[in-house]
Amino acid sequence: MIKDTKAIVLSRIKYSDNGLIVSAYTEEFGLLSFLIYVGKSKAVRAKQNLLQPLFLLDMQIYHKEKNSLQKVKNYALELPFSEIPFDIKKRGIAFFLAEFLVKTLRENEKDAKLFSFLHNSIQILDATQGSIANFHLAFLASLSKFLGIFPENKISATEKIFDIRLGKFIIGKPQHKDYLPAELSLLFSQILGSSVSASDTIKIDAYARQELLQKLIDYYYYHLERPKQLKSLDVLKALMQG
């Protein structure tokens, strides 16, 4: 049966000389993988350009629940971007977030609120005219709410060290190394209280930003055992040094 759904492209890999396997988070079915055949005509190759990280599509698919690979009847751009494909930093963030999502989300788990968050956040990234240096931090912090691992308390005058294993702010330092020191914990609390649209109001230097990013990734891995290696991480760190 043919189904219509909005979709967010997360990854694509070459399957054969005329085929691609594309992963996308869909509004109607959650994370799905698609087999998309491509031809050699200019029109078909131009359409392939829509299968880029975080592109927003309208899709018509032949959906079968038991199939690991879904077939696609048609796809088209839902909303055009004005900056993500052309701004090197925004493009770097898009590649990182897409890889993070495809390696973190579970297949076939539909979540309308999560889709709405992703859909809106991507548009904010494209439209933001101010600094986007902290965007990915605020995104990962907000994403944790939808995956059930958002920290259970707020920072306080006494509980001012964030324990990654416990997922909360605690009094004093734990006996293990999986925690954020006081200064990073304070910045982390500000990120937790922010939104992707207001992340530019938080003042974080390049070193602290990279430390926070790595700790956020560690936090996800400790509680979800995913993602593992992220190929786009080093590129993103280099882009965000300034």
Backbone torsions as a table, in degrees:
resi	resn	phi	psi	omega
1	MET	NA	136.1	-179.0
2	ILE	-81.4	130.7	179.6
3	LYS	-123.2	143.4	174.5
4	ASP	-99.0	138.2	177.3
5	THR	-156.2	149.0	168.7
6	LYS	-80.5	151.2	-176.5
7	ALA	-148.3	150.6	176.6
8	ILE	-116.2	116.3	-177.9
9	VAL	-69.1	133.3	179.4
10	LEU	-115.7	-39.7	180.0
11	SER	-158.4	162.2	171.8
12	ARG	-148.7	142.9	176.3
13	ILE	-135.4	149.8	-179.8
14	LYS	-71.3	130.9	-179.3
15	TYR	-102.2	-39.2	178.8
16	SER	-158.8	-172.9	179.3
17	ASP	-61.8	-26.0	-177.9
18	ASN	-129.7	27.8	-178.4
19	GLY	-143.5	149.0	175.9
20	LEU	-129.8	144.2	168.6
21	ILE	-102.9	119.1	-175.6
22	VAL	-115.7	129.8	173.2
23	SER	-101.7	136.5	-179.2
24	ALA	-148.0	147.6	174.2
25	TYR	-94.7	118.1	-174.3
26	THR	-103.9	152.9	179.6
27	GLU	-68.9	-35.3	-172.8
28	GLU	-91.8	-24.8	-171.0
29	PHE	-132.5	2.4	-176.9
30	GLY	77.5	-151.1	-177.1
31	LEU	-76.0	124.6	179.3
32	LEU	-132.7	156.8	172.5
33	SER	-113.4	139.3	-176.4
34	PHE	-124.3	145.0	169.9
35	LEU	-100.9	116.0	-177.3
36	ILE	-118.7	120.5	178.5
37	TYR	-85.7	138.7	-178.1
38	VAL	-125.7	145.2	179.0
39	GLY	-103.9	-168.0	-177.0
40	LYS	-107.5	-0.9	-179.7
41	SER	-71.7	156.7	-179.5
42	LYS	-61.8	-38.8	-178.5
43	ALA	-64.3	-42.9	-179.4
44	VAL	-68.3	-40.9	179.4
45	ARG	-66.9	-35.3	176.6
46	ALA	-64.7	-37.7	179.7
47	LYS	-66.9	-32.4	176.8
48	GLN	-56.8	-28.8	-178.4
49	ASN	-64.7	-14.3	177.0
50	LEU	-77.5	-13.2	-176.4
51	LEU	-92.2	54.1	-179.6
52	GLN	-111.9	156.6	-175.7
53	PRO	-52.1	125.8	176.3
54	LEU	72.9	7.3	173.8
55	PHE	-64.4	141.9	-176.7
56	LEU	-100.8	120.5	-173.6
57	LEU	-122.3	155.8	162.5
58	ASP	-102.6	127.1	-176.0
59	MET	-125.4	147.5	167.5
60	GLN	-115.9	121.0	-173.8
61	ILE	-129.5	153.0	172.0
62	TYR	-91.6	90.0	-171.3
63	HIS	-86.3	125.4	173.2
64	LYS	-130.4	121.0	-171.4
65	GLU	-57.6	-37.7	-173.7
66	LYS	-83.8	-9.3	-178.0
67	ASN	-81.9	133.4	176.9
68	SER	-76.7	-26.7	176.1
69	LEU	-120.7	123.2	178.6
70	GLN	-91.9	152.6	176.4
71	LYS	-99.6	149.5	-175.4
72	VAL	-114.4	130.1	173.9
73	LYS	-83.8	-45.2	-178.3
74	ASN	-160.8	156.2	173.9
75	TYR	-149.6	149.3	-179.1
76	ALA	-149.3	159.7	179.1
77	LEU	-67.5	127.5	176.4
78	GLU	-80.9	-52.6	-179.7
79	LEU	-133.3	128.4	178.8
80	PRO	-78.3	148.1	175.3
81	PHE	-92.3	150.2	174.9
82	SER	-104.5	-22.4	-173.9
83	GLU	-132.6	-34.9	-173.8
84	ILE	-52.5	-44.2	-179.0
85	PRO	-71.2	-14.2	-171.2
86	PHE	-116.0	-19.9	179.8
87	ASP	-95.1	119.5	-171.5
88	ILE	-63.1	-36.3	179.4
89	LYS	-71.7	-42.9	178.7
90	LYS	-65.5	-38.0	178.3
91	ARG	-65.7	-39.6	177.6
92	GLY	-63.1	-42.3	177.1
93	ILE	-63.8	-41.4	179.8
94	ALA	-61.2	-44.4	178.7
95	PHE	-62.3	-43.3	-179.4
96	PHE	-64.8	-49.4	-177.0
97	LEU	-64.5	-38.4	178.1
98	ALA	-63.0	-44.4	178.9
99	GLU	-66.2	-40.9	178.9
100	PHE	-60.5	-44.8	-178.1
101	LEU	-66.7	-44.9	-176.4
102	VAL	-67.4	-24.9	179.3
103	LYS	-94.1	-4.3	-176.9
104	THR	-113.6	-40.6	-178.6
105	LEU	-72.9	151.4	177.3
106	ARG	-95.8	144.7	-178.2
107	GLU	-68.3	148.8	174.1
108	ASN	63.0	21.7	176.1
109	GLU	-102.6	96.6	-179.6
110	LYS	-74.9	136.1	178.2
111	ASP	-151.7	102.1	-175.4
112	ALA	-61.7	-38.8	-179.2
113	LYS	-68.5	-39.6	177.0
114	LEU	-64.4	-44.0	179.3
115	PHE	-60.2	-42.8	179.6
116	SER	-62.2	-41.8	177.0
117	PHE	-60.8	-47.5	-179.5
118	LEU	-63.0	-47.3	-177.4
119	HIS	-60.0	-45.2	-179.4
120	ASN	-70.3	-41.1	-178.1
121	SER	-63.3	-39.9	179.7
122	ILE	-63.3	-40.6	177.7
123	GLN	-66.0	-36.4	177.7
124	ILE	-65.2	-43.0	177.6
125	LEU	-57.8	-44.5	-178.5
126	ASP	-65.9	-37.9	-172.3
127	ALA	-88.6	-18.0	-174.7
128	THR	-60.6	129.2	178.8
129	GLN	-100.5	-19.1	178.5
130	GLY	-85.9	-161.0	-179.1
131	SER	-68.4	139.4	175.2
132	ILE	-114.3	15.9	-173.8
133	ALA	-61.5	-29.7	-178.7
134	ASN	-104.8	4.4	-173.4
135	PHE	-57.1	-47.4	-176.1
136	HIS	-65.7	-30.7	177.0
137	LEU	-66.8	-48.3	179.3
138	ALA	-64.1	-35.7	178.7
139	PHE	-62.8	-49.7	-178.9
140	LEU	-64.7	-37.8	178.1
141	ALA	-63.1	-46.2	179.7
142	SER	-67.2	-38.7	179.8
143	LEU	-58.5	-34.2	-177.8
144	SER	-60.1	-26.0	177.5
145	LYS	-62.6	-42.1	-176.0
146	PHE	-75.5	-19.3	-178.9
147	LEU	-102.1	6.3	173.1
148	GLY	77.8	22.1	-178.7
149	ILE	-127.2	21.8	177.9
150	PHE	-65.4	136.7	-179.3
151	PRO	-49.9	141.6	-170.3
152	GLU	-86.1	-9.2	176.6
153	ASN	-144.2	177.5	180.0
154	LYS	-107.7	160.8	176.9
155	ILE	-66.3	149.6	178.2
156	SER	-144.2	179.3	-179.5
157	ALA	-63.7	-26.3	-179.6
158	THR	-105.1	-41.5	180.0
159	GLU	-93.8	86.0	-172.2
160	LYS	-125.8	13.9	174.1
161	ILE	-117.6	125.5	-179.5
162	PHE	-88.8	120.6	178.9
163	ASP	-93.8	113.9	-177.6
164	ILE	-63.8	-40.2	-177.9
165	ARG	-66.6	-41.4	-179.3
166	LEU	-82.6	-21.9	-178.8
167	GLY	70.9	35.4	179.6
168	LYS	-159.1	166.3	176.4
169	PHE	-83.5	137.7	-174.7
170	ILE	-130.4	170.9	175.0
171	ILE	-87.6	126.0	178.2
172	GLY	73.6	177.5	-178.9
173	LYS	-89.1	140.4	176.9
174	PRO	-74.1	172.8	-178.6
175	GLN	-85.1	3.5	178.5
176	HIS	-120.0	179.0	-175.0
177	LYS	-97.7	-0.8	-176.3
178	ASP	-88.9	72.3	178.7
179	TYR	-153.3	167.9	176.5
180	LEU	-106.0	129.1	175.3
181	PRO	-61.7	168.2	-170.3
182	ALA	-53.8	-46.7	-177.0
183	GLU	-64.4	-41.9	178.1
184	LEU	-70.2	-34.7	177.7
185	SER	-62.2	-39.0	178.8
186	LEU	-65.4	-44.9	177.7
187	LEU	-64.0	-39.0	179.2
188	PHE	-62.6	-40.2	178.9
189	SER	-63.5	-35.1	177.6
190	GLN	-68.7	-38.9	176.7
191	ILE	-64.1	-42.3	-180.0
192	LEU	-61.9	-32.8	-179.0
193	GLY	-88.8	0.9	-177.4
194	SER	-100.0	174.8	172.7
195	SER	-122.3	166.8	-179.4
196	VAL	-63.1	-27.9	-178.5
197	SER	-79.1	-15.9	-177.9
198	ALA	-117.2	11.8	-175.2
199	SER	-65.8	-21.3	-178.3
200	ASP	-74.4	-8.3	179.8
201	THR	-82.7	-11.0	-178.6
202	ILE	-92.5	127.2	-178.3
203	LYS	-91.7	111.4	-179.6
204	ILE	-134.9	130.0	178.1
205	ASP	-78.1	167.7	-172.4
206	ALA	-61.2	-39.9	-178.8
207	TYR	-65.3	-48.0	179.8
208	ALA	-63.0	-35.7	179.3
209	ARG	-62.1	-43.2	179.6
210	GLN	-68.9	-37.6	177.4
211	GLU	-63.3	-44.7	179.4
212	LEU	-63.0	-41.3	179.1
213	LEU	-60.5	-46.3	-179.3
214	GLN	-64.9	-38.8	178.9
215	LYS	-66.9	-36.2	176.5
216	LEU	-64.9	-41.8	177.2
217	ILE	-63.3	-43.0	177.3
218	ASP	-60.3	-39.4	-179.5
219	TYR	-62.0	-46.8	177.6
220	TYR	-60.6	-45.2	-176.4
221	TYR	-66.2	-37.5	-179.2
222	TYR	-65.2	-39.0	-174.3
223	HIS	-93.7	-23.9	-178.2
224	LEU	-118.6	-11.5	-174.1
225	GLU	60.4	32.1	175.7
226	ARG	-164.4	151.3	-1.0
227	PRO	-81.5	167.9	174.7
228	LYS	-96.1	-117.8	-179.1
229	GLN	-71.8	139.6	178.6
230	LEU	-121.1	110.7	-176.2
231	LYS	-64.8	-29.2	-175.5
232	SER	-85.2	-4.5	-173.5
233	LEU	-64.3	-46.7	-177.4
234	ASP	-64.4	-37.2	178.1
235	VAL	-64.3	-44.6	-179.7
236	LEU	-63.0	-43.4	179.1
237	LYS	-59.3	-41.2	179.7
238	ALA	-65.3	-39.6	-179.0
239	LEU	-68.5	-30.9	-173.6
240	MET	-96.3	11.7	-179.1
241	GLN	-67.4	-32.3	-177.6
242	GLY	-84.8	NA	NA
